[in-house]
Amino acid sequence: MPYVLTAHAADAMEKRNIRREWLESVLVAPGRKSPDLVDSSLEHWLRIIPEHDNRVLRVIVNIQANPLRVVTLYFDRTVRGQL
């Protein structure tokens, strides 16, 4: 799936030690998608990352951009055990 990272997302990946293959696993097969409550062009895609202690990676994407634009990403403790 073609995608681009915003500067913020690229910086977040580096600072949070998020591997590109983890990001791409979310983009290819998210465990859950939900709309952003403020911006209708954004969706939150989540997936469990078994290689990272089964933590949930949240990727916020602009679904109206072509190619898909990754706005930010982080491990979300608030949804652990809910997927």
DSSP file (Angstrom, degrees, kcal/mol; ACC not computed):
  #  RESIDUE AA STRUCTURE BP1 BP2  ACC     N-H-->O    O-->H-N    N-H-->O    O-->H-N    TCO  KAPPA ALPHA  PHI   PSI    X-CA   Y-CA   Z-CA
    1    1 A M              0   0    0      0, 0.0     2,-0.2     0, 0.0    26,-0.1   0.000 360.0 360.0 360.0 122.6    0.0    0.0    0.0
    2    2 A P        +     0   0    0      0, 0.0    66,-1.0     0, 0.0     2,-0.3  -0.460 360.0 155.6 -70.6 140.0    1.6    3.3   -1.0
    3    3 A Y  E     -a   68   0A   0     64,-0.2     2,-0.3    -2,-0.2    66,-0.2  -0.978  29.9-144.9-155.6 162.7    1.9    5.9    1.8
    4    4 A V  E     -a   69   0A   0     64,-2.4    66,-3.2    -2,-0.3     2,-0.4  -0.963  17.1-132.6-130.0 151.7    3.8    8.9    2.8
    5    5 A L  E     -a   70   0A   0     -2,-0.3    66,-0.2    64,-0.2     2,-0.1  -0.844  16.4-130.8-100.6 137.7    4.9   10.0    6.3
    6    6 A T     >  -     0   0    0     64,-2.3     4,-2.4    -2,-0.4     5,-0.2  -0.417  33.7-106.1 -71.4 164.4    4.5   13.6    7.5
    7    7 A A  H  > S+     0   0    0      1,-0.2     4,-2.2     2,-0.2     5,-0.2   0.892 123.9  53.3 -58.8 -38.8    7.6   15.1    9.1
    8    8 A H  H  > S+     0   0    0      2,-0.2     4,-2.6     1,-0.2    -1,-0.2   0.924 108.4  48.5 -62.7 -44.5    5.9   14.6   12.5
    9    9 A A  H  > S+     0   0    0     61,-0.3     4,-2.4    62,-0.3    -2,-0.2   0.908 111.1  50.0 -63.8 -42.3    5.2   10.9   11.8
   10   10 A A  H  X S+     0   0    0     -4,-2.4     4,-1.7     1,-0.2    -1,-0.2   0.909 112.9  47.1 -62.4 -41.7    8.8   10.3   10.7
   11   11 A D  H  X S+     0   0    0     -4,-2.2     4,-2.7    -5,-0.2     5,-0.2   0.901 111.0  51.9 -65.2 -41.7   10.1   12.0   13.8
   12   12 A A  H  X S+     0   0    0     -4,-2.6     4,-2.5     1,-0.2     6,-0.2   0.894 106.6  53.8 -63.2 -40.6    7.7   10.0   16.0
   13   13 A M  H  <>S+     0   0    0     -4,-2.4     5,-2.3     2,-0.2     4,-0.4   0.923 113.0  43.3 -59.4 -44.1    8.9    6.8   14.5
   14   14 A E  H ><5S+     0   0    0     -4,-1.7     3,-0.9     3,-0.2    -2,-0.2   0.949 117.0  44.1 -68.3 -49.2   12.5    7.6   15.3
   15   15 A K  H 3<5S+     0   0    0     -4,-2.7    -2,-0.2     1,-0.2    -1,-0.2   0.834 119.7  42.0 -66.3 -33.2   11.9    8.9   18.9
   16   16 A R  T 3<5S-     0   0    0     -4,-2.5    -1,-0.2    -5,-0.2    -2,-0.2   0.347 106.9-123.0 -98.1   5.8    9.5    6.1   19.8
   17   17 A N  T < 5 +     0   0    0     -3,-0.9     2,-0.6    -4,-0.4    -3,-0.2   0.905  49.6 166.0  53.7  46.9   11.6    3.3   18.2
   18   18 A I      < -     0   0    0     -5,-2.3    -1,-0.2    -6,-0.2     2,-0.1  -0.843  31.5-132.3 -96.3 121.9    8.7    2.2   16.0
   19   19 A R    >>  -     0   0    0     -2,-0.6     4,-1.9     1,-0.1     3,-0.5  -0.424  10.5-127.1 -75.4 146.5    9.8   -0.1   13.2
   20   20 A R  H 3> S+     0   0    0      1,-0.2     4,-2.8     2,-0.2     5,-0.2   0.868 110.1  57.5 -59.6 -37.9    8.7    0.5    9.6
   21   21 A E  H 3> S+     0   0    0      2,-0.2     4,-1.6     1,-0.2    -1,-0.2   0.827 104.6  52.0 -66.1 -29.7    7.5   -3.1    9.4
   22   22 A W  H <> S+     0   0    0     -3,-0.5     4,-1.6     2,-0.2    -1,-0.2   0.937 110.5  47.8 -68.7 -46.0    5.2   -2.5   12.4
   23   23 A L  H  X S+     0   0    0     -4,-1.9     4,-2.1     1,-0.2     3,-0.4   0.944 112.4  49.1 -56.2 -49.1    3.7    0.6   10.7
   24   24 A E  H  X S+     0   0    0     -4,-2.8     4,-2.2     1,-0.2    -1,-0.2   0.817 104.9  58.0 -65.6 -30.4    3.2   -1.3    7.5
   25   25 A S  H  X S+     0   0    0     -4,-1.6     4,-2.0     2,-0.2    -1,-0.2   0.872 108.2  47.5 -66.1 -34.9    1.5   -4.2    9.2
   26   26 A V  H  < S+     0   0    0     -4,-1.6    -2,-0.2    -3,-0.4    -1,-0.2   0.918 112.0  49.5 -68.8 -43.2   -1.1   -1.7   10.6
   27   27 A L  H  < S+     0   0    0     -4,-2.1    -2,-0.2     1,-0.2    -1,-0.2   0.859 115.8  42.8 -65.3 -35.4   -1.6   -0.2    7.1
   28   28 A V  H  < S+     0   0    0     -4,-2.2    -1,-0.2     1,-0.2    -2,-0.2   0.881 135.7   7.6 -78.4 -39.6   -2.0   -3.5    5.4
   29   29 A A  S  < S-     0   0    0     -4,-2.0    -1,-0.2    -5,-0.2    -2,-0.2  -0.543  72.6-170.2-147.5  74.5   -4.3   -5.2    8.0
   30   30 A P        -     0   0    0      0, 0.0    17,-0.2     0, 0.0     3,-0.1  -0.401  19.6-144.8 -66.7 142.7   -5.5   -3.0   10.8
   31   31 A G  S    S+     0   0    0     15,-2.6     2,-0.3     1,-0.3    16,-0.2   0.787  84.4   6.8 -75.1 -27.9   -7.2   -4.8   13.7
   32   32 A R  E     -B   46   0A   0     14,-1.6    14,-2.7     2,-0.0     2,-0.4  -0.985  62.1-161.5-154.4 144.4   -9.6   -1.9   14.1
   33   33 A K  E     +B   45   0A   0     -2,-0.3    12,-0.2    12,-0.2    10,-0.0  -0.978  14.3 173.6-124.0 140.6  -10.4    1.4   12.3
   34   34 A S  E     -B   44   0A   0     10,-1.9    10,-3.4    -2,-0.4     2,-0.1  -0.996  31.8-109.9-145.4 146.4  -12.3    4.3   13.9
   35   35 A P  E     -B   43   0A   0      0, 0.0     2,-0.2     0, 0.0     8,-0.2  -0.369  36.6-106.2 -71.8 151.9  -13.0    7.8   12.6
   36   36 A D        -     0   0    0      6,-2.0     6,-0.1     3,-0.5    24,-0.0  -0.581  22.9-137.0 -72.7 140.3  -11.3   10.8   14.2
   37   37 A L  S    S+     0   0    0     -2,-0.2    -1,-0.1     1,-0.1     3,-0.1   0.658  97.8  29.3 -76.1 -15.2  -13.8   12.7   16.3
   38   38 A V  S    S+     0   0    0      1,-0.3     2,-0.6     4,-0.0    -1,-0.1   0.782 119.4  44.0-110.5 -42.3  -12.7   16.2   15.1
   39   39 A D    >   -     0   0    0      1,-0.1     3,-1.8     3,-0.0    -3,-0.5  -0.927  58.7-160.0-118.0 113.2  -11.4   15.7   11.5
   40   40 A S  T 3  S+     0   0    0     -2,-0.6    -1,-0.1     1,-0.3    -3,-0.0   0.620  90.5  64.9 -68.9 -12.1  -13.4   13.6    9.1
   41   41 A S  T 3  S+     0   0    0     21,-0.1    22,-2.0    22,-0.1    23,-0.7   0.567  94.6  76.4 -84.2  -7.3  -10.4   13.2    6.8
   42   42 A L  E <   - C   0  62A   0     -3,-1.8    -6,-2.0    20,-0.2     2,-0.3  -0.795  56.1-174.6-108.5 146.3   -8.6   11.2    9.5
   43   43 A E  E     -BC  35  61A   0     18,-2.3    18,-2.6    -2,-0.3     2,-0.6  -0.974  21.5-133.3-131.9 151.0   -9.0    7.7   10.7
   44   44 A H  E     -BC  34  60A   0    -10,-3.4   -10,-1.9    -2,-0.3     2,-0.5  -0.923  22.3-167.8-103.9 120.5   -7.3    5.9   13.6
   45   45 A W  E     -BC  33  59A   0     14,-3.0    14,-3.2    -2,-0.6     2,-0.3  -0.932   7.3-171.7-112.1 131.0   -6.0    2.4   12.7
   46   46 A L  E     +BC  32  58A   0    -14,-2.7   -15,-2.6    -2,-0.5   -14,-1.6  -0.915  11.6 166.0-126.9 149.3   -4.9    0.0   15.4
   47   47 A R  E     - C   0  57A   0     10,-1.3    10,-2.8    -2,-0.3     2,-0.3  -0.965  36.6-112.2-158.2 143.2   -3.2   -3.3   15.6
   48   48 A I  E     - C   0  56A   0     -2,-0.3     8,-0.2     8,-0.2     7,-0.1  -0.585  24.0-150.3 -73.9 136.6   -1.5   -5.5   18.2
   49   49 A I  E > > - C   0  55A   0      6,-3.0     3,-1.9    -2,-0.3     5,-0.9  -0.873   9.9-171.4-110.6  96.8    2.2   -5.8   17.7
   50   50 A P  G > 5S+     0   0    0      0, 0.0     3,-0.8     0, 0.0     4,-0.4   0.837  83.8  60.1 -58.3 -34.5    3.2   -9.2   19.1
   51   51 A E  G 3 5S+     0   0    0      1,-0.3   -29,-0.0     2,-0.2    -2,-0.0   0.585 102.6  54.9 -71.0  -8.7    7.0   -8.4   18.7
   52   52 A H  G X 5S-     0   0    0     -3,-1.9     3,-1.3     3,-0.2    -1,-0.3  -0.371 134.3 -78.8-122.3  52.1    6.6   -5.5   21.1
   53   53 A D  T < 5S-     0   0    0     -3,-0.8    -2,-0.2     1,-0.3    -5,-0.0   0.813  82.0 -68.5  59.5  34.4    5.0   -7.2   24.1
   54   54 A N  T 3 <S+     0   0    0     -5,-0.9    27,-0.3    -4,-0.4    -1,-0.3   0.769  87.6 160.9  57.4  29.0    1.5   -7.2   22.4
   55   55 A R  E <   -C   49   0A   0     -3,-1.3    -6,-3.0    -6,-0.8     2,-0.6  -0.437  42.2-112.8 -76.5 157.8    1.2   -3.5   22.7
   56   56 A V  E     -C   48   0A   0     20,-0.4    20,-2.7    -8,-0.2     2,-0.6  -0.817  22.4-151.6 -97.8 123.0   -1.3   -1.7   20.4
   57   57 A L  E     -CD  47  75A   0    -10,-2.8   -10,-1.3    -2,-0.6     2,-0.5  -0.838   8.2-158.5 -94.4 122.8    0.1    0.6   17.7
   58   58 A R  E     -CD  46  74A   0     16,-3.2    16,-2.2    -2,-0.6     2,-0.5  -0.894   8.3-172.7-102.0 126.1   -2.2    3.4   16.8
   59   59 A V  E     -CD  45  73A   0    -14,-3.2   -14,-3.0    -2,-0.5     2,-0.6  -0.981  10.8-153.8-120.6 122.4   -1.6    5.0   13.4
   60   60 A I  E     -CD  44  72A   0     12,-2.6    11,-2.9    -2,-0.5    12,-1.2  -0.867  22.0-176.4-100.0 121.2   -3.6    8.1   12.4
   61   61 A V  E     -CD  43  70A   0    -18,-2.6   -18,-2.3    -2,-0.6     2,-0.9  -0.877  32.5-129.2-121.8 147.4   -3.9    8.4    8.7
   62   62 A N  E >   -CD  42  69A   0      7,-3.1     7,-1.4    -2,-0.3     3,-0.7  -0.858  24.2-171.4 -91.0 107.3   -5.4   10.9    6.3
   63   63 A I  T 3  S+     0   0    0    -22,-2.0    -1,-0.1    -2,-0.9   -21,-0.1   0.616  79.0  60.4 -79.2 -12.7   -7.6    8.7    4.2
   64   64 A Q  T 3  S+     0   0    0    -23,-0.7    -1,-0.2     5,-0.1     2,-0.2   0.623  86.3  93.1 -88.8 -13.3   -8.4   11.4    1.7
   65   65 A A  S <  S-     0   0    0     -3,-0.7     4,-0.1   -24,-0.2    -4,-0.0  -0.511  78.5-120.0 -79.5 148.1   -4.8   11.9    0.7
   66   66 A N  S    S+     0   0    0     -2,-0.2     2,-0.2     2,-0.1   -63,-0.1  -0.936 104.8  29.6-132.7 110.3   -3.4   10.0   -2.3
   67   67 A P  S    S-     0   0    0      0, 0.0   -64,-0.2     0, 0.0   -63,-0.1   0.534 120.5 -94.9 -72.9 169.4   -1.2    8.2   -1.4
   68   68 A L  E     -a    3   0A   0    -66,-1.0   -64,-2.4    -2,-0.2     2,-0.5  -0.213  40.4-140.4 -51.1 136.2   -2.3    7.6    2.1
   69   69 A R  E     -aD   4  62A   0     -7,-1.4    -7,-3.1   -66,-0.2     2,-0.7  -0.920   2.0-146.9-110.5 122.4   -0.7   10.1    4.5
   70   70 A V  E     -aD   5  61A   0    -66,-3.2   -64,-2.3    -2,-0.5   -61,-0.3  -0.780  17.1-178.9 -85.5 117.1    0.5    8.9    8.0
   71   71 A V  E     -     0   0A   0    -11,-2.9   -62,-0.3    -2,-0.7     2,-0.3   0.904  60.6 -28.3 -85.8 -46.4    0.0   11.8   10.3
   72   72 A T  E     - D   0  60A   0    -12,-1.2   -12,-2.6   -64,-0.1    -1,-0.3  -0.967  54.1-160.8-160.8 169.1    1.3   10.3   13.5
   73   73 A L  E     + D   0  59A   0     -2,-0.3     2,-0.3   -14,-0.2   -14,-0.2  -0.977  15.9 155.4-158.6 146.9    1.7    7.0   15.3
   74   74 A Y  E     - D   0  58A   0    -16,-2.2   -16,-3.2    -2,-0.3     2,-0.5  -0.981  48.0 -91.9-165.1 159.8    2.3    5.8   18.9
   75   75 A F  E     - D   0  57A   0     -2,-0.3     2,-0.8   -18,-0.2   -18,-0.2  -0.735  42.8-147.6 -81.3 125.5    1.8    2.8   21.2
   76   76 A D    >   -     0   0    0    -20,-2.7     3,-0.9    -2,-0.5   -20,-0.4  -0.834  20.1-177.2-105.1 105.8   -1.6    3.4   22.9
   77   77 A R  G >  S+     0   0    0     -2,-0.8     3,-1.0     1,-0.2    -1,-0.2   0.735  76.8  72.6 -70.3 -22.5   -1.8    2.1   26.4
   78   78 A T  G 3  S+     0   0    0      1,-0.2    -1,-0.2   -22,-0.1    -2,-0.0   0.690 102.6  39.7 -70.7 -17.2   -5.5    3.1   26.7
   79   79 A V  G X  S+     0   0    0     -3,-0.9     3,-2.3   -23,-0.1     4,-0.4   0.299  79.3 136.1-113.6   8.7   -6.6    0.3   24.4
   80   80 A R  T <  S+     0   0    0     -3,-1.0   -25,-0.1     1,-0.3    -3,-0.0  -0.357  78.3  14.5 -59.7 131.0   -4.4   -2.5   25.6
   81   81 A G  T 3  S+     0   0    0    -27,-0.3    -1,-0.3    -2,-0.1   -26,-0.0   0.470 105.0  94.3  83.4   2.6   -6.4   -5.7   25.9
   82   82 A Q    <         0   0    0     -3,-2.3    -2,-0.1     1,-0.1    -4,-0.0   0.484 360.0 360.0-104.3  -5.3   -9.3   -4.4   23.9
   83   83 A L              0   0    0     -4,-0.4    -1,-0.1   -51,-0.0   -35,-0.1   0.421 360.0 360.0-102.0 360.0   -8.4   -5.7   20.5
